[in-house]
Amino acid sequence: MSTTGLAGQAYGAGDQVRQSHVLLQGLTLALGLGLLLLLTNSAIWLAAISLMKPSALVAEQAQLYFDIRIISAPAALTNLVMMGWFIGLQRSRTAMALLIITNVVNIGLDLLFVLGFKWGVQGAALATVMADFSAAGLAIWLACRIQPEIIARMRQHRLWLHWQHMKSLIAMNLDIFIRSLSLQLCIAFMTAKAARLGDATIAANAVLMNFLMLIALGLDGIAYAAEAMVAQAKGAKRRFDAVQAIQLNGFWTAILAVVFAAVFWLFGAAIVSLLTDLDEVRRTAENFLVYIVLLPLAGAACFLLDGIFIGFSAAKQMRNTMILAAFGVFFPTWWLLQQQGNHALWIAFLCFLLARGVGLSYCLPEQLRRVTQ
């Protein structure tokens, strides 16, 4: 996330040296974090398994997947940096092509390893690992084609590695990490509580989460565009362009949110039937479709504003808003309504999304004032 904003601002300012430094700093941080995840994978697994408390069979299969999948942590983080850098440099088509190639490779290897070789979850994990490393290599090659001087600058001096140049990036990523951790904590809490409500409920919620993924795919696409446009405007010190970018992307976000809500209202039950053929799971999921219809409307603002604040590199505001929404809205709302079972979880999640949107909207005018006329 942070790479998009910083690269976009360097692009807006016309500073190619800074563009290269942003990439090199991001890759250095990604590789360091990836290695840290590899070294602490046992602790991560134990923490996850103690939180989820799955059945013995599920735990066994999940560990088989995790032990292989974690190997690609450095490559997966590298891909995130590369995607952010391409988007920041207004090369969204390159980022999209890279994502498509990665998924095609992943799907192809899944078919080969899982269906062909019958390797099960281990085959699925290995396919993703190989796809991640392939994508990382391709992305770095593309970056060197776009800016051949990157390698020369890396050899000539290592200013990009100095603490003075890294600490702001580390601080920003720490804020984003805390923000993302708070978000994942809410989602993990929903999963854990649903598991205690019965197998049908947790399975139904897993089906319904596919709707959230679909919403995210659509609204995040607009948010990515907002990131790049706002970052470029900030780098060029053009407040009017930033306002225009916000208005344009806000318009399309609202349109898409309404379209999602209408589609889910009209065809939600049919989509659920496509996602599961288990009658009990389908009936349970249909009982909560009203929340799925409201989901894009409640979350539209926070999806868009996340992108805008990334473009401004305003990670602190994102962190503070997320913490407030999680611990000041989500958990208290669930606690007050917990007797309502799964309804309490979905109502709390809707309130959580609304709170994020309201909080970021409150902080937006200050960010615009910081962009020079």
WOZIUR-V43206 format. One record per helix or strand of 2 or more residues. SS is the DSSP state (helix for helix, strand for strand). FROM is the first residue (numbers start at 1). TO is the last residue. Records with the same first field share a line. If there is no record, write none. Layout:
BEGIN
SS->FROM-TO  FROM-TO
END
This chain:
BEGIN
helix->2-12  16-39  41-52  56-88  92-116  120-146  149-156  159-161  163-195  199-235  239-275  279-286  289-311  315-340  342-369
END
